[in-house]
Amino acid sequence: MTAARALPALGLLVTLSACARQTLAGAVAADAPGFLRGLWDGFIFIWSWLVSLFVPEVAVYQVPNNGGWYDFGYFLGIVVFGAGARGGTRIVYRTRTIREREVAGSHRVIREEDEA
């Protein structure tokens, strides 16, 4: 991405991030779910999200929680152990051979490509 395209995208991202806020005053509590519950909630995120589409009582994020440790466990649960762990595992290798040959009696060059 060039700098000319990155600057407006960065400006839009900063503008949208200004809208982020905590909706509940009591969202962080000392005796609430912590790291291990966040890890579990992150691990089952995809299933919780699917169920939450049809059942309004199911949420993908535990409120109240104990703050940073729950968030860290939730992040690890999604990225390392959950849905994000399976992405990007397919590797495709392609080789291409280009042969050039000159036509006798002219300056013409013929290119032939083979893909393996």
Residue pairs with C-beta under 8 A, 6 or more apart in sequence:
1 9
24 63
24 64
26 64
27 63
27 64
27 65
28 64
28 65
28 66
28 67
29 64
29 65
29 66
30 66
31 66
32 62
32 64
32 65
32 66
32 70
33 41
33 62
33 65
33 66
33 70
34 65
34 66
34 69
34 70
34 73
35 69
35 70
35 72
35 73
36 73
37 62
37 65
37 70
37 73
38 62
38 65
38 69
38 70
38 71
38 72
38 73
38 74
38 75
38 76
38 77
39 73
39 74
39 76
39 77
39 81
40 73
40 77
41 48
41 60
41 61
41 62
41 73
41 74
41 77
42 73
42 74
42 75
42 76
42 77
42 78
42 79
42 81
42 82
43 77
43 78
43 81
43 82
44 77
44 82
45 60
45 74
45 77
45 78
45 82
45 83
46 82
46 83
48 58
48 59
48 60
49 60
51 58
52 58
52 59
52 60
61 74
62 70
65 71
78 84
79 85
94 115
94 116
95 115
95 116
96 113
96 114
96 115
96 116
97 113
97 114
97 116
98 111
98 112
98 113
99 111
99 112
99 113
99 114
100 109
100 110
100 111
100 112
101 109
101 110
101 112
102 108
102 109
102 110
103 109
103 110
